[in-house]
Amino acid sequence: MSSPLPEDVRSAMAAGQKIEAIRLLRKHTGLGLADAKAAVEAGNLPDSNRSQPVIREIPAQAQAALVAGETLQAIRLVREAYGIGLKEAKDIVDAHGQYHGGQGRGPRGPAPGEVARSKVGGLVLVVVLLVLGAIAWLTLRA
């Protein structure tokens, strides 16, 4: 079963810009020149039984959704942009997050609205408690 071309590729074809459509498709999918040309001429992506194209970029709106921590929104936008299924879109968004350092929520940053904690503050608290404990011990010993 073949998939439709991304929206910007279809727009370029509608405007009579075949070379631009091929360039855009190669940028989106990582297809070689011959495969991209064949896909543009056919009007859809190659069958899934052939090697699955690697989509290197996701739409800017999907990237923004990922940065905002809205993974489901990013998946929905990728599905709409490429006309693919849920699993394929999720795999693309996951791969994009791994390739680009896990944008959005996760161990690399706080959730939206959350303030990052400083590890120095905890260390200062421990040192202050140790000093106060030492002073109390010396006072009680005397």
Secondary structure, 3 states (H helix, E strand, C coil): CCCECCHHHHHHHHCCCHHHHHHHHHHHHCCCHHHHHHHHHHCECCCCCCCCCCCCCCCHHHHHHHHCCCHHHHHHHHHHHHCCCHHHHHHHHHHHHHHCCCCCCECCECCCCCCCCCHHHHHHHHHHHHHHHHHHHHHHHC
